[in-house]
Amino acid sequence: MGVQPARAASTTGTPAAGHGGHAGAPLRRVTPRDLRIGTAVAGGGHHLEQDYPDPFTYDKPYRRVLAREFDSASPENQMKWEFIHPERNRYNFGPADAIVRFARQHGQVVRGHTLLWHSQNPAWLAEGQFSKAELRAILKQHIVTVVGRYRGQIHQWDVANEIFNENGEYRQENIWIRELGPGIVADAFRWAHQADPRAQLFLNDYGVEWPGAKVDAYEALARQLLADRVPLHGFASQAHLSMRYGAPDQLRSVLQRFDDLGLHTAITELDVRMDLPEGGVPTAEQLTTQAQYYKTVLDACLAVDDCNSFTLWGFTDKYSWVPVFFPTEGAATVMGDDFTPKPAYHTVRQTLAEARRNGR
């Protein structure tokens, strides 16, 4: 935290229609009708420590691109516990309310993120001395309050986020699982469903783009939840990728495993970071490779019947989380600082348009 994002990647090798302009139809106009194209809405979290005001609130060009290109919006940090529930008896709904209003005004759905997670919890919770009964009551009250406030206004909720380690064991740093046991996951889904019966409820994690122990654990959990008639509706791959590693060419088979269970699937946090050359500007070769990574993920989603939501974790490098947490990597999004589209943007748009023409 506190590291300034790299200011780079405004040179894309692809001309744009003026400053921040995009020749041709926006992404949301070429996307297949059974798929939502989304983005995280910048704000909260690491943005609070940067040298710019809140992006969503104060950057009008940013909001124009957000409205034009996407028909789904995910609050990046504004619905996480530390931001929306900063004190035990106080909620901070204003920023999330603003995103929900914006989405309604621009014909967008909202993905709620997130209800049960090991990270970005407020100090009062993480450092508090609570009995098991108190913790259970705190979680239930939070879910009922937050989900209930946006009843009928949230398309999908990431209910349980990043609950398994890479070896498929439950994360013990998750306060809810550590103190209340894995059964609390089912309760969280039940409470969320009671608060908003229309919302689709998801498991969500990174590192599930390839088969392995973590994917196996999620499949076993999903099967158990469904057998127990828990209101689980979907499984999501975050798809935070790095060009240090290969493109996720087995993602389709992973998503298909959950589709075969009768679940929706989704890509929820896609970005593709890279090691930047000296000077911070990606090479043409890097941008071409990055575009292929984006296409690999999108192709996987399009190939699975009920993959119905495809979300980028931000669309401009100007506000990307990546350089803050990975100081030697960056340029992870589909647009430069000035909203100039990169090859990845054009590849995503072309792939979506072809899928729509082919009746996906």
C-alpha positions in Angstrom: 0.0 0.0 0.0 1.1 3.5 -0.6 3.2 2.8 -3.7 2.2 5.1 -6.5 0.8 3.4 -9.6 3.0 3.5 -12.7 1.9 6.0 -15.2 2.3 4.1 -18.4 0.7 2.3 -21.3 -1.0 5.3 -23.0 0.9 4.3 -26.1 -0.9 1.4 -27.6 0.0 1.2 -31.3 -3.7 1.5 -32.1 -5.2 4.9 -33.1 -8.2 6.1 -31.1 -10.9 8.6 -32.1 -9.5 11.5 -30.2 -8.6 11.7 -26.5 -10.2 8.8 -24.8 -12.2 8.1 -27.9 -13.1 4.7 -29.2 -13.8 4.2 -32.9 -16.8 1.8 -33.4 -19.4 0.5 -31.1 -18.7 0.2 -27.3 -18.2 -3.2 -25.7 -21.7 -3.4 -24.3 -23.3 -2.9 -27.7 -21.5 -5.9 -29.3 -21.7 -8.3 -26.4 -23.9 -11.4 -26.8 -27.3 -10.8 -25.3 -26.9 -13.6 -22.7 -23.6 -12.1 -21.3 -22.9 -9.1 -19.2 -19.7 -7.2 -19.8 -18.5 -5.5 -16.6 -15.8 -3.7 -14.8 -14.8 -2.9 -11.3 -15.7 0.7 -10.2 -12.5 2.3 -8.8 -12.7 3.6 -5.3 -11.8 2.8 -1.7 -9.0 0.5 -0.7 -5.6 1.4 -2.2 -7.2 4.4 -4.0 -7.5 6.2 -0.6 -3.7 6.4 -0.3 -3.0 7.7 -3.8 -2.4 11.3 -5.0 -5.8 11.6 -6.7 -9.3 12.1 -5.5 -11.9 9.3 -5.6 -12.0 8.2 -9.2 -15.7 7.4 -9.5 -16.8 10.5 -7.7 -14.5 13.1 -9.3 -13.2 11.8 -12.7 -15.9 12.7 -15.2 -14.2 11.2 -18.2 -13.8 8.0 -16.2 -17.5 7.8 -15.6 -18.3 8.5 -19.2 -16.2 5.5 -20.3 -17.7 3.4 -17.5 -21.2 4.2 -18.7 -20.5 3.8 -22.4 -18.6 0.6 -22.4 -20.1 -1.6 -19.7 -23.5 -3.0 -18.7 -22.3 -4.5 -15.3 -20.5 -2.7 -12.5 -18.7 -4.2 -9.5 -17.7 -1.9 -6.6 -14.0 -2.5 -6.3 -13.8 -1.8 -2.6 -16.9 0.1 -1.7 -18.8 -2.9 -0.5 -16.0 -4.7 1.3 -16.3 -4.9 5.1 -13.7 -2.3 6.1 -15.3 0.3 3.9 -19.0 -0.3 4.2 -19.0 -1.4 7.9 -16.1 0.6 9.5 -17.5 0.5 13.0 -19.6 -2.2 14.7 -22.7 -0.1 14.9 -22.1 2.1 11.8 -22.4 1.5 8.1 -21.0 3.7 5.3 -23.5 3.2 2.5 -23.0 6.4 0.6 -20.4 5.3 -2.0 -22.1 2.0 -2.7 -25.4 3.8 -3.0 -23.9 6.1 -5.6 -22.6 3.2 -7.7 -26.0 1.5 -7.6 -27.8 4.7 -8.6 -25.3 5.2 -11.4 -25.8 1.7 -12.7 -29.6 2.1 -12.7 -29.3 5.4 -14.6 -27.1 3.8 -17.2 -28.9 0.4 -17.7 -26.3 -1.6 -15.8 -26.5 -4.4 -13.4 -24.4 -4.5 -10.2 -22.3 -7.4 -8.8 -22.0 -7.2 -5.1 -18.5 -7.9 -3.7 -18.0 -9.4 -1.0 -19.7 -10.8 2.1 -17.4 -13.4 3.7 -13.6 -12.9 3.2 -10.4 -13.1 5.1 -9.0 -9.7 4.0 -10.0 -6.0 4.2 -11.9 -6.5 7.5 -12.2 -3.6 9.9 -10.0 -3.4 12.9 -13.0 -3.6 15.3 -13.7 -7.0 13.8 -10.3 -8.4 13.3 -9.0 -7.3 16.7 -12.2 -7.7 18.7 -12.7 -10.3 21.4 -16.0 -11.9 20.5 -17.6 -15.2 21.5 -18.6 -17.6 18.7 -22.2 -16.7 19.2 -21.4 -13.0 18.9 -19.3 -13.5 15.7 -22.1 -15.5 14.2 -24.6 -12.8 15.0 -22.3 -10.1 13.6 -21.9 -11.9 10.3 -25.6 -12.5 10.0 -26.5 -8.9 10.8 -24.0 -7.6 8.3 -25.2 -9.9 5.5 -28.9 -9.2 6.2 -28.3 -5.5 6.4 -26.1 -5.0 3.4 -27.8 -7.5 1.0 -31.2 -6.3 2.3 -30.4 -2.7 1.6 -29.8 -3.5 -2.1 -32.6 -6.1 -2.4 -33.7 -6.3 -6.0 -30.8 -4.1 -7.2 -27.8 -6.5 -7.2 -27.6 -9.0 -10.0 -24.9 -11.3 -8.4 -23.2 -11.4 -5.0 -19.8 -12.9 -4.3 -20.8 -14.4 -1.0 -17.8 -16.5 -0.1 -14.5 -15.1 -1.4 -11.1 -16.9 -1.5 -12.0 -19.4 1.2 -9.5 -22.1 0.1 -5.7 -22.2 0.0 -3.9 -23.6 -3.0 -3.7 -27.0 -1.4 -7.5 -27.1 -1.1 -7.6 -26.6 2.6 -9.8 -23.9 4.2 -8.0 -20.6 4.9 -7.5 -20.4 8.7 -6.8 -16.7 8.4 -10.5 -16.3 7.6 -11.9 -15.3 10.9 -15.3 -16.8 10.1 -14.1 -20.2 9.1 -11.4 -20.3 11.8 -13.7 -19.4 14.6 -17.1 -20.8 13.4 -16.0 -23.7 11.2 -16.6 -24.3 7.5 -20.3 -24.7 8.0 -20.6 -20.9 8.3 -20.2 -20.7 4.5 -23.6 -22.4 4.0 -25.2 -20.1 6.5 -23.8 -17.1 4.7 -25.5 -18.2 1.5 -28.8 -18.9 3.3 -28.8 -15.5 4.9 -28.0 -13.7 1.7 -30.8 -15.6 -0.1 -33.2 -14.7 2.6 -32.2 -11.0 2.3 -32.6 -11.0 -1.5 -34.1 -14.1 -3.1 -33.6 -12.8 -6.6 -29.8 -12.3 -6.4 -27.5 -15.0 -7.8 -25.1 -16.1 -5.1 -21.5 -17.1 -6.0 -18.3 -18.7 -4.8 -15.4 -16.5 -6.0 -11.6 -17.1 -6.0 -8.3 -16.5 -7.8 -6.0 -19.3 -8.9 -8.8 -21.5 -10.2 -8.0 -21.0 -13.8 -6.3 -24.4 -14.0 -7.3 -27.8 -12.6 -5.8 -28.6 -9.2 -6.5 -29.0 -5.5 -8.2 -25.7 -5.1 -10.7 -26.3 -8.0 -11.3 -29.8 -6.6 -12.1 -28.3 -3.2 -14.6 -25.9 -4.7 -16.3 -28.6 -6.7 -16.6 -30.8 -3.6 -18.0 -27.9 -1.7 -20.4 -26.9 -4.4 -21.7 -30.5 -4.6 -22.2 -30.6 -0.9 -24.0 -27.2 -0.8 -26.3 -28.3 -3.6 -27.0 -31.6 -1.9 -27.9 -29.7 1.3 -30.2 -27.4 -0.7 -28.1 -24.4 0.0 -28.9 -21.5 -2.4 -25.7 -21.6 -4.3 -26.1 -20.3 -7.9 -22.6 -19.8 -9.3 -18.9 -20.3 -9.3 -16.5 -17.5 -10.4 -12.9 -17.3 -11.5 -11.3 -13.9 -10.7 -8.6 -14.4 -13.4 -6.0 -12.0 -12.0 -3.2 -13.1 -14.5 0.4 -12.4 -15.0 2.4 -12.7 -18.2 5.1 -14.3 -16.2 3.0 -17.5 -16.4 1.2 -19.1 -19.3 -2.3 -18.2 -20.5 -5.0 -20.2 -18.8 -5.7 -22.6 -21.6 -7.6 -25.1 -19.3 -10.0 -22.5 -17.9 -12.9 -23.7 -20.2 -12.7 -27.2 -18.7 -12.7 -25.8 -15.2 -15.8 -23.7 -15.8 -17.5 -26.6 -17.5 -17.2 -28.7 -14.3 -19.4 -26.2 -12.5 -21.7 -25.7 -15.4 -22.2 -29.5 -15.4 -23.5 -29.1 -11.8 -26.2 -26.7 -13.0 -24.4 -23.6 -11.8 -23.8 -20.3 -13.5 -20.2 -19.4 -14.0 -18.5 -16.0 -14.4 -15.2 -14.2 -14.8 -15.2 -11.6 -12.2 -11.8 -9.8 -11.8 -9.8 -10.1 -15.1 -6.6 -8.3 -15.6 -3.3 -9.3 -17.2 -0.2 -7.7 -15.6 3.3 -7.6 -17.2 6.9 -6.7 -16.3 7.3 -3.3 -17.7 10.5 -2.2 -19.6 12.6 0.7 -18.3 10.5 3.8 -18.8 7.3 2.0 -18.0 5.8 1.7 -21.5 4.9 -1.8 -22.8 6.4 -3.0 -26.0 4.2 -3.8 -29.0 5.0 -7.5 -28.5 3.9 -7.4 -24.8 0.6 -5.7 -25.8 -0.1 -8.4 -28.4 0.6 -11.1 -25.9 -1.6 -9.5 -23.4 -4.4 -9.3 -25.9 -4.1 -13.1 -26.4 -4.4 -13.7 -22.7 -7.6 -11.7 -22.6 -8.9 -13.6 -25.5 -8.1 -17.0 -24.0 -10.2 -16.1 -20.9 -13.1 -14.7 -22.9 -13.1 -17.7 -25.3 -13.4 -20.0 -22.3 -16.4 -18.1 -20.9 -18.1 -17.9 -24.3 -17.6 -21.7 -24.8 -19.6 -22.5 -21.6 -23.3 -22.3 -21.8 -24.0 -20.5 -18.5 -21.0 -18.3 -18.2 -23.1 -15.1 -18.1 -20.9 -12.4 -16.6 -17.5 -11.3 -17.8 -15.9 -8.6 -15.6 -12.6 -6.7 -16.0 -10.9 -5.6 -12.7 -10.8 -2.0 -13.9 -10.4 -0.7 -17.5 -7.7 1.9 -17.2 -4.1 1.6 -16.0 -4.6 5.0 -14.4 -6.4 3.4 -11.5 -5.3 -0.2 -11.6 -4.5 -1.9 -8.3 -1.6 -3.9 -9.8 1.4 -1.5 -9.5 0.4 -0.9 -5.8 0.6 -4.6 -4.9 3.1 -5.7 -7.6 5.5 -2.8 -7.9 7.5 -4.3 -10.8 4.4 -5.2 -12.9 1.7 -3.1 -14.4 -0.2 -2.1 -17.6 -2.7 -4.8 -16.7 -5.9 -3.3 -18.1 -7.4 -2.8 -21.6 -6.8 1.0 -21.7 -4.0 3.4 -21.0 -4.1 6.2 -18.5 -6.0 8.5 -20.9 -8.5 5.8 -21.8 -6.9 5.0 -25.1 -7.7 1.4 -26.0 -5.0 -1.1 -26.2 -4.9 -4.2 -28.5 -6.5 -6.1 -25.6 -9.6 -3.9 -25.8 -9.9 -4.3 -29.6 -9.4 -8.1 -29.3 -12.1 -8.3 -26.6 -14.5 -6.3 -28.7 -13.9 -8.3 -31.8 -14.3 -11.6 -30.0 -17.5 -10.4 -28.4 -18.9 -9.2 -31.7 -18.1 -12.5 -33.5 -19.8 -14.4 -30.7 -22.9 -12.3 -31.0 -23.0 -12.7 -34.8 -22.6 -16.4 -34.4 -25.6 -16.5 -32.0 -23.8 -17.2 -28.7 
